[in-house]
Amino acid sequence: MKEIHVTFAGIEKAPDEQFSIIYIPENRQVLLPGRRYKIVIDGLSYDESKPKSQETKQ
């Protein structure tokens, strides 16, 4: 499994129907169908201490 370290900027779909990730500084890594990738997004974090919105069902 290939490990890719990135600072995330976005995802785009190429004309040949493949997806690629866009990361700083403006590089792209083509993701091939059937291959496994571990994408490590450097510089981002998730704070679980923030309250989640609650939906009420009636």
PDB file of N, CA, C and O in Angstrom:
ATOM      1  N   MET A   1       0.856  -1.168   0.000  1.00  0.00           N
ATOM      2  CA  MET A   1       0.000   0.000   0.000  1.00  0.00           C
ATOM      3  C   MET A   1       0.904   1.233   0.000  1.00  0.00           C
ATOM      4  O   MET A   1       1.798   1.364   0.836  1.00  0.00           O
ATOM      5  N   LYS A   2       0.659   2.118  -0.935  1.00  0.00           N
ATOM      6  CA  LYS A   2       1.465   3.333  -1.044  1.00  0.00           C
ATOM      7  C   LYS A   2       0.940   4.370  -0.055  1.00  0.00           C
ATOM      8  O   LYS A   2      -0.265   4.617   0.006  1.00  0.00           O
ATOM      9  N   GLU A   3       1.838   4.976   0.717  1.00  0.00           N
ATOM     10  CA  GLU A   3       1.463   6.023   1.667  1.00  0.00           C
ATOM     11  C   GLU A   3       1.785   7.374   1.052  1.00  0.00           C
ATOM     12  O   GLU A   3       2.905   7.613   0.601  1.00  0.00           O
ATOM     13  N   ILE A   4       0.786   8.261   1.037  1.00  0.00           N
ATOM     14  CA  ILE A   4       0.944   9.585   0.445  1.00  0.00           C
ATOM     15  C   ILE A   4       0.708  10.621   1.540  1.00  0.00           C
ATOM     16  O   ILE A   4      -0.385  10.682   2.103  1.00  0.00           O
ATOM     17  N   HIS A   5       1.719  11.437   1.850  1.00  0.00           N
ATOM     18  CA  HIS A   5       1.573  12.523   2.826  1.00  0.00           C
ATOM     19  C   HIS A   5       1.268  13.805   2.069  1.00  0.00           C
ATOM     20  O   HIS A   5       1.991  14.170   1.142  1.00  0.00           O
ATOM     21  N   VAL A   6       0.192  14.494   2.464  1.00  0.00           N
ATOM     22  CA  VAL A   6      -0.215  15.702   1.755  1.00  0.00           C
ATOM     23  C   VAL A   6      -0.720  16.759   2.724  1.00  0.00           C
ATOM     24  O   VAL A   6      -1.100  16.457   3.855  1.00  0.00           O
ATOM     25  N   THR A   7      -0.717  17.996   2.264  1.00  0.00           N
ATOM     26  CA  THR A   7      -1.478  19.070   2.888  1.00  0.00           C
ATOM     27  C   THR A   7      -2.632  19.299   1.931  1.00  0.00           C
ATOM     28  O   THR A   7      -2.440  19.807   0.826  1.00  0.00           O
ATOM     29  N   PHE A   8      -3.818  18.929   2.352  1.00  0.00           N
ATOM     30  CA  PHE A   8      -4.977  18.821   1.477  1.00  0.00           C
ATOM     31  C   PHE A   8      -5.440  20.165   0.929  1.00  0.00           C
ATOM     32  O   PHE A   8      -5.500  21.157   1.655  1.00  0.00           O
ATOM     33  N   ALA A   9      -5.769  20.184  -0.374  1.00  0.00           N
ATOM     34  CA  ALA A   9      -6.339  21.377  -0.998  1.00  0.00           C
ATOM     35  C   ALA A   9      -7.633  21.069  -1.743  1.00  0.00           C
ATOM     36  O   ALA A   9      -8.447  21.972  -1.934  1.00  0.00           O
ATOM     37  N   GLY A  10      -7.855  19.809  -2.177  1.00  0.00           N
ATOM     38  CA  GLY A  10      -9.093  19.467  -2.871  1.00  0.00           C
ATOM     39  C   GLY A  10      -8.988  18.164  -3.640  1.00  0.00           C
ATOM     40  O   GLY A  10      -7.945  17.509  -3.637  1.00  0.00           O
ATOM     41  N   ILE A  11     -10.094  17.787  -4.307  1.00  0.00           N
ATOM     42  CA  ILE A  11     -10.157  16.588  -5.145  1.00  0.00           C
ATOM     43  C   ILE A  11     -10.747  16.994  -6.481  1.00  0.00           C
ATOM     44  O   ILE A  11     -11.646  17.832  -6.539  1.00  0.00           O
ATOM     45  N   GLU A  12     -10.244  16.402  -7.558  1.00  0.00           N
ATOM     46  CA  GLU A  12     -10.823  16.674  -8.869  1.00  0.00           C
ATOM     47  C   GLU A  12     -10.980  15.375  -9.639  1.00  0.00           C
ATOM     48  O   GLU A  12     -10.253  14.410  -9.404  1.00  0.00           O
ATOM     49  N   LYS A  13     -11.938  15.359 -10.562  1.00  0.00           N
ATOM     50  CA  LYS A  13     -12.155  14.204 -11.424  1.00  0.00           C
ATOM     51  C   LYS A  13     -11.567  14.533 -12.788  1.00  0.00           C
ATOM     52  O   LYS A  13     -11.925  15.532 -13.411  1.00  0.00           O
ATOM     53  N   ALA A  14     -10.666  13.681 -13.238  1.00  0.00           N
ATOM     54  CA  ALA A  14      -9.989  13.900 -14.515  1.00  0.00           C
ATOM     55  C   ALA A  14     -10.907  13.500 -15.674  1.00  0.00           C
ATOM     56  O   ALA A  14     -11.872  12.763 -15.469  1.00  0.00           O
ATOM     57  N   PRO A  15     -10.613  13.982 -16.894  1.00  0.00           N
ATOM     58  CA  PRO A  15     -11.421  13.624 -18.063  1.00  0.00           C
ATOM     59  C   PRO A  15     -11.498  12.112 -18.307  1.00  0.00           C
ATOM     60  O   PRO A  15     -12.472  11.635 -18.890  1.00  0.00           O
ATOM     61  N   ASP A  16     -10.486  11.355 -17.871  1.00  0.00           N
ATOM     62  CA  ASP A  16     -10.494   9.899 -18.071  1.00  0.00           C
ATOM     63  C   ASP A  16     -11.206   9.159 -16.940  1.00  0.00           C
ATOM     64  O   ASP A  16     -11.033   7.951 -16.784  1.00  0.00           O
ATOM     65  N   GLU A  17     -12.012   9.887 -16.146  1.00  0.00           N
ATOM     66  CA  GLU A  17     -12.832   9.332 -15.062  1.00  0.00           C
ATOM     67  C   GLU A  17     -12.040   8.916 -13.829  1.00  0.00           C
ATOM     68  O   GLU A  17     -12.617   8.323 -12.918  1.00  0.00           O
ATOM     69  N   GLN A  18     -10.743   9.202 -13.765  1.00  0.00           N
ATOM     70  CA  GLN A  18      -9.973   8.913 -12.564  1.00  0.00           C
ATOM     71  C   GLN A  18     -10.040  10.121 -11.643  1.00  0.00           C
ATOM     72  O   GLN A  18     -10.277  11.241 -12.095  1.00  0.00           O
ATOM     73  N   PHE A  19      -9.834   9.893 -10.357  1.00  0.00           N
ATOM     74  CA  PHE A  19      -9.818  10.978  -9.387  1.00  0.00           C
ATOM     75  C   PHE A  19      -8.381  11.303  -9.026  1.00  0.00           C
ATOM     76  O   PHE A  19      -7.518  10.425  -9.014  1.00  0.00           O
ATOM     77  N   SER A  20      -8.135  12.558  -8.733  1.00  0.00           N
ATOM     78  CA  SER A  20      -6.822  12.936  -8.228  1.00  0.00           C
ATOM     79  C   SER A  20      -7.013  13.897  -7.070  1.00  0.00           C
ATOM     80  O   SER A  20      -7.970  14.670  -7.026  1.00  0.00           O
ATOM     81  N   ILE A  21      -6.074  13.826  -6.133  1.00  0.00           N
ATOM     82  CA  ILE A  21      -6.100  14.753  -5.010  1.00  0.00           C
ATOM     83  C   ILE A  21      -5.205  15.933  -5.353  1.00  0.00           C
ATOM     84  O   ILE A  21      -4.176  15.781  -6.012  1.00  0.00           O
ATOM     85  N   ILE A  22      -5.610  17.105  -4.900  1.00  0.00           N
ATOM     86  CA  ILE A  22      -4.801  18.305  -5.098  1.00  0.00           C
ATOM     87  C   ILE A  22      -4.240  18.666  -3.729  1.00  0.00           C
ATOM     88  O   ILE A  22      -4.978  18.768  -2.749  1.00  0.00           O
ATOM     89  N   TYR A  23      -2.948  18.856  -3.678  1.00  0.00           N
ATOM     90  CA  TYR A  23      -2.346  19.210  -2.405  1.00  0.00           C
ATOM     91  C   TYR A  23      -1.291  20.273  -2.623  1.00  0.00           C
ATOM     92  O   TYR A  23      -0.780  20.466  -3.726  1.00  0.00           O
ATOM     93  N   ILE A  24      -0.989  20.941  -1.556  1.00  0.00           N
ATOM     94  CA  ILE A  24      -0.034  22.033  -1.592  1.00  0.00           C
ATOM     95  C   ILE A  24       1.366  21.430  -1.681  1.00  0.00           C
ATOM     96  O   ILE A  24       1.660  20.521  -0.905  1.00  0.00           O
ATOM     97  N   PRO A  25       2.221  21.864  -2.547  1.00  0.00           N
ATOM     98  CA  PRO A  25       2.152  23.018  -3.436  1.00  0.00           C
ATOM     99  C   PRO A  25       1.759  22.668  -4.878  1.00  0.00           C
ATOM    100  O   PRO A  25       2.628  22.522  -5.738  1.00  0.00           O
ATOM    101  N   GLU A  26       0.486  22.537  -5.136  1.00  0.00           N
ATOM    102  CA  GLU A  26      -0.051  22.343  -6.493  1.00  0.00           C
ATOM    103  C   GLU A  26       0.455  21.082  -7.185  1.00  0.00           C
ATOM    104  O   GLU A  26       0.680  21.089  -8.395  1.00  0.00           O
ATOM    105  N   ASN A  27       0.635  20.015  -6.437  1.00  0.00           N
ATOM    106  CA  ASN A  27       1.019  18.730  -7.025  1.00  0.00           C
ATOM    107  C   ASN A  27      -0.207  17.844  -7.111  1.00  0.00           C
ATOM    108  O   ASN A  27      -1.191  18.070  -6.407  1.00  0.00           O
ATOM    109  N   ARG A  28      -0.156  16.842  -7.966  1.00  0.00           N
ATOM    110  CA  ARG A  28      -1.262  15.903  -8.099  1.00  0.00           C
ATOM    111  C   ARG A  28      -0.721  14.477  -8.085  1.00  0.00           C
ATOM    112  O   ARG A  28       0.357  14.206  -8.613  1.00  0.00           O
ATOM    113  N   GLN A  29      -1.471  13.582  -7.483  1.00  0.00           N
ATOM    114  CA  GLN A  29      -1.140  12.155  -7.463  1.00  0.00           C
ATOM    115  C   GLN A  29      -2.335  11.417  -8.044  1.00  0.00           C
ATOM    116  O   GLN A  29      -3.417  11.445  -7.458  1.00  0.00           O
ATOM    117  N   VAL A  30      -2.165  10.765  -9.173  1.00  0.00           N
ATOM    118  CA  VAL A  30      -3.261  10.026  -9.798  1.00  0.00           C
ATOM    119  C   VAL A  30      -3.532   8.767  -8.981  1.00  0.00           C
ATOM    120  O   VAL A  30      -2.608   8.030  -8.636  1.00  0.00           O
ATOM    121  N   LEU A  31      -4.801   8.526  -8.676  1.00  0.00           N
ATOM    122  CA  LEU A  31      -5.205   7.339  -7.938  1.00  0.00           C
ATOM    123  C   LEU A  31      -5.749   6.325  -8.938  1.00  0.00           C
ATOM    124  O   LEU A  31      -6.769   6.568  -9.584  1.00  0.00           O
ATOM    125  N   LEU A  32      -5.077   5.208  -9.063  1.00  0.00           N
ATOM    126  CA  LEU A  32      -5.445   4.205 -10.056  1.00  0.00           C
ATOM    127  C   LEU A  32      -6.506   3.251  -9.510  1.00  0.00           C
ATOM    128  O   LEU A  32      -6.439   2.862  -8.344  1.00  0.00           O
ATOM    129  N   PRO A  33      -7.480   2.871 -10.329  1.00  0.00           N
ATOM    130  CA  PRO A  33      -8.515   1.934  -9.889  1.00  0.00           C
ATOM    131  C   PRO A  33      -7.902   0.602  -9.455  1.00  0.00           C
ATOM    132  O   PRO A  33      -6.968   0.105 -10.085  1.00  0.00           O
ATOM    133  N   GLY A  34      -8.434   0.035  -8.380  1.00  0.00           N
ATOM    134  CA  GLY A  34      -7.962  -1.260  -7.905  1.00  0.00           C
ATOM    135  C   GLY A  34      -6.717  -1.219  -7.043  1.00  0.00           C
ATOM    136  O   GLY A  34      -6.331  -2.248  -6.487  1.00  0.00           O
ATOM    137  N   ARG A  35      -6.083  -0.081  -6.913  1.00  0.00           N
ATOM    138  CA  ARG A  35      -4.888   0.052  -6.067  1.00  0.00           C
ATOM    139  C   ARG A  35      -5.303   0.620  -4.721  1.00  0.00           C
ATOM    140  O   ARG A  35      -6.290   1.349  -4.633  1.00  0.00           O
ATOM    141  N   ARG A  36      -4.555   0.291  -3.668  1.00  0.00           N
ATOM    142  CA  ARG A  36      -4.858   0.787  -2.321  1.00  0.00           C
ATOM    143  C   ARG A  36      -3.859   1.875  -1.953  1.00  0.00           C
ATOM    144  O   ARG A  36      -2.661   1.760  -2.209  1.00  0.00           O
ATOM    145  N   TYR A  37      -4.387   2.939  -1.341  1.00  0.00           N
ATOM    146  CA  TYR A  37      -3.565   4.068  -0.925  1.00  0.00           C
ATOM    147  C   TYR A  37      -3.899   4.430   0.510  1.00  0.00           C
ATOM    148  O   TYR A  37      -5.053   4.345   0.930  1.00  0.00           O
ATOM    149  N   LYS A  38      -2.896   4.830   1.251  1.00  0.00           N
ATOM    150  CA  LYS A  38      -3.096   5.402   2.582  1.00  0.00           C
ATOM    151  C   LYS A  38      -2.715   6.861   2.443  1.00  0.00           C
ATOM    152  O   LYS A  38      -1.545   7.188   2.246  1.00  0.00           O
ATOM    153  N   ILE A  39      -3.716   7.750   2.548  1.00  0.00           N
ATOM    154  CA  ILE A  39      -3.463   9.177   2.384  1.00  0.00           C
ATOM    155  C   ILE A  39      -3.414   9.811   3.765  1.00  0.00           C
ATOM    156  O   ILE A  39      -4.402   9.799   4.499  1.00  0.00           O
ATOM    157  N   VAL A  40      -2.269  10.361   4.110  1.00  0.00           N
ATOM    158  CA  VAL A  40      -2.057  11.019   5.394  1.00  0.00           C
ATOM    159  C   VAL A  40      -2.140  12.515   5.151  1.00  0.00           C
ATOM    160  O   VAL A  40      -1.315  13.084   4.437  1.00  0.00           O
ATOM    161  N   ILE A  41      -3.146  13.154   5.754  1.00  0.00           N
ATOM    162  CA  ILE A  41      -3.342  14.590   5.548  1.00  0.00           C
ATOM    163  C   ILE A  41      -2.618  15.330   6.662  1.00  0.00           C
ATOM    164  O   ILE A  41      -3.088  15.378   7.799  1.00  0.00           O
ATOM    165  N   ASP A  42      -1.477  15.903   6.328  1.00  0.00           N
ATOM    166  CA  ASP A  42      -0.669  16.635   7.306  1.00  0.00           C
ATOM    167  C   ASP A  42      -1.249  18.025   7.543  1.00  0.00           C
ATOM    168  O   ASP A  42      -1.753  18.662   6.618  1.00  0.00           O
ATOM    169  N   GLY A  43      -1.174  18.489   8.779  1.00  0.00           N
ATOM    170  CA  GLY A  43      -1.552  19.862   9.084  1.00  0.00           C
ATOM    171  C   GLY A  43      -3.018  20.076   9.398  1.00  0.00           C
ATOM    172  O   GLY A  43      -3.424  21.210   9.652  1.00  0.00           O
ATOM    173  N   LEU A  44      -3.835  19.018   9.391  1.00  0.00           N
ATOM    174  CA  LEU A  44      -5.248  19.150   9.735  1.00  0.00           C
ATOM    175  C   LEU A  44      -5.525  18.359  10.998  1.00  0.00           C
ATOM    176  O   LEU A  44      -4.876  17.346  11.262  1.00  0.00           O
ATOM    177  N   SER A  45      -6.489  18.823  11.775  1.00  0.00           N
ATOM    178  CA  SER A  45      -6.878  18.086  12.973  1.00  0.00           C
ATOM    179  C   SER A  45      -8.391  18.168  13.145  1.00  0.00           C
ATOM    180  O   SER A  45      -9.052  19.011  12.540  1.00  0.00           O
ATOM    181  N   TYR A  46      -8.922  17.290  13.968  1.00  0.00           N
ATOM    182  CA  TYR A  46     -10.353  17.242  14.232  1.00  0.00           C
ATOM    183  C   TYR A  46     -10.551  17.354  15.728  1.00  0.00           C
ATOM    184  O   TYR A  46      -9.931  16.613  16.491  1.00  0.00           O
ATOM    185  N   ASP A  47     -11.405  18.268  16.160  1.00  0.00           N
ATOM    186  CA  ASP A  47     -11.638  18.502  17.579  1.00  0.00           C
ATOM    187  C   ASP A  47     -12.954  17.851  17.984  1.00  0.00           C
ATOM    188  O   ASP A  47     -14.024  18.353  17.641  1.00  0.00           O
ATOM    189  N   GLU A  48     -12.884  16.728  18.717  1.00  0.00           N
ATOM    190  CA  GLU A  48     -14.093  16.021  19.134  1.00  0.00           C
ATOM    191  C   GLU A  48     -14.788  16.706  20.300  1.00  0.00           C
ATOM    192  O   GLU A  48     -15.894  16.304  20.662  1.00  0.00           O
ATOM    193  N   SER A  49     -14.187  17.716  20.897  1.00  0.00           N
ATOM    194  CA  SER A  49     -14.803  18.381  22.037  1.00  0.00           C
ATOM    195  C   SER A  49     -15.913  19.340  21.625  1.00  0.00           C
ATOM    196  O   SER A  49     -16.691  19.787  22.468  1.00  0.00           O
ATOM    197  N   LYS A  50     -15.993  19.661  20.327  1.00  0.00           N
ATOM    198  CA  LYS A  50     -17.055  20.549  19.858  1.00  0.00           C
ATOM    199  C   LYS A  50     -18.386  19.805  19.877  1.00  0.00           C
ATOM    200  O   LYS A  50     -18.454  18.650  19.454  1.00  0.00           O
ATOM    201  N   PRO A  51     -19.442  20.450  20.361  1.00  0.00           N
ATOM    202  CA  PRO A  51     -20.746  19.765  20.415  1.00  0.00           C
ATOM    203  C   PRO A  51     -21.283  19.469  19.023  1.00  0.00           C
ATOM    204  O   PRO A  51     -21.157  20.279  18.104  1.00  0.00           O
ATOM    205  N   LYS A  52     -21.885  18.289  18.887  1.00  0.00           N
ATOM    206  CA  LYS A  52     -22.495  17.911  17.621  1.00  0.00           C
ATOM    207  C   LYS A  52     -23.941  18.380  17.622  1.00  0.00           C
ATOM    208  O   LYS A  52     -24.594  18.370  18.666  1.00  0.00           O
ATOM    209  N   SER A  53     -24.448  18.790  16.466  1.00  0.00           N
ATOM    210  CA  SER A  53     -25.842  19.217  16.391  1.00  0.00           C
ATOM    211  C   SER A  53     -26.733  17.994  16.548  1.00  0.00           C
ATOM    212  O   SER A  53     -26.419  16.916  16.045  1.00  0.00           O
ATOM    213  N   GLN A  54     -27.837  18.170  17.245  1.00  0.00           N
ATOM    214  CA  GLN A  54     -28.758  17.066  17.482  1.00  0.00           C
ATOM    215  C   GLN A  54     -30.031  17.303  16.704  1.00  0.00           C
ATOM    216  O   GLN A  54     -30.594  18.397  16.737  1.00  0.00           O
ATOM    217  N   GLU A  55     -30.489  16.276  16.001  1.00  0.00           N
ATOM    218  CA  GLU A  55     -31.724  16.377  15.242  1.00  0.00           C
ATOM    219  C   GLU A  55     -32.841  15.750  16.056  1.00  0.00           C
ATOM    220  O   GLU A  55     -32.655  14.710  16.687  1.00  0.00           O
ATOM    221  N   THR A  56     -34.001  16.389  16.035  1.00  0.00           N
ATOM    222  CA  THR A  56     -35.155  15.815  16.710  1.00  0.00           C
ATOM    223  C   THR A  56     -36.115  15.290  15.673  1.00  0.00           C
ATOM    224  O   THR A  56     -36.463  15.985  14.718  1.00  0.00           O
ATOM    225  N   LYS A  57     -36.544  14.049  15.869  1.00  0.00           N
ATOM    226  CA  LYS A  57     -37.475  13.441  14.926  1.00  0.00           C
ATOM    227  C   LYS A  57     -38.873  13.483  15.518  1.00  0.00           C
ATOM    228  O   LYS A  57     -39.065  13.176  16.694  1.00  0.00           O
ATOM    229  N   GLN A  58     -39.838  13.860  14.712  1.00  0.00           N
ATOM    230  CA  GLN A  58     -41.222  13.924  15.189  1.00  0.00           C
ATOM    231  C   GLN A  58     -42.086  12.973  14.422  1.00  0.00           C
ATOM    232  O   GLN A  58     -43.286  12.884  14.680  1.00  0.00           O
TER     233      GLN A  58
END
